[in-house]
Amino acid sequence: MQRWMDFILANNPGYLRRNAVGNNFGDWLAPDEHTPHELIGTAYWALVAREMTEMANAIHRPTMPGNISRPTIALPPLIGQLT
């Protein structure tokens, strides 16, 4: 999972998940059909980062490779940039 997170970060250094998204169908559970796919992708990235951070702390490895919690920190200020 860490390699996937590294791949996403390498392709989205601004912490908005717009690049390397594959087919990017969004999510069928989106609030409505007008929800930007970038919002869904970025929110999912942040969710995974938070969960990975929690898992790392639970196994007493808070210094796992990479900065897995960074998307969680960066997400709130970036949401306004999504259109």
C-alpha positions, 0 to 999 in steps of 0.5 A, spaced: 500 500 500 505 504 501 508 503 494 501 505 491 501 512 496 508 513 493 505 513 486 499 517 487 504 522 491 509 522 485 504 524 480 500 529 484 505 533 488 500 538 489 496 534 493 490 534 489 489 527 486 488 529 478 493 525 475 494 518 474 487 516 476 486 511 471 479 511 468 477 515 474 469 513 474 468 517 480 464 513 486 457 511 485 456 513 492 458 520 490 453 526 493 451 527 486 453 526 479 456 533 479 461 532 485 468 533 482 472 526 481 478 530 483 474 531 490 472 523 491 480 521 489 483 526 493 478 525 499 479 517 498 487 518 498 486 522 505 482 517 508 487 511 506 493 516 508 489 517 515 488 509 516 495 507 514 498 512 519 493 509 524 496 502 523 503 504 523 502 507 530 498 501 532 504 497 530 509 502 533 512 504 527 510 511 526 516 512 522 514 508 516 517 510 509 514 516 506 510 521 509 503 517 509 499 522 513 501 528 508 495 528 504 490 528 510 494 534 513 493 538 506 486 536 504 482 541 507 486 547 504 485 544 497 478 543 497 476 550 495 481 549 489 476 543 486 471 545 481 
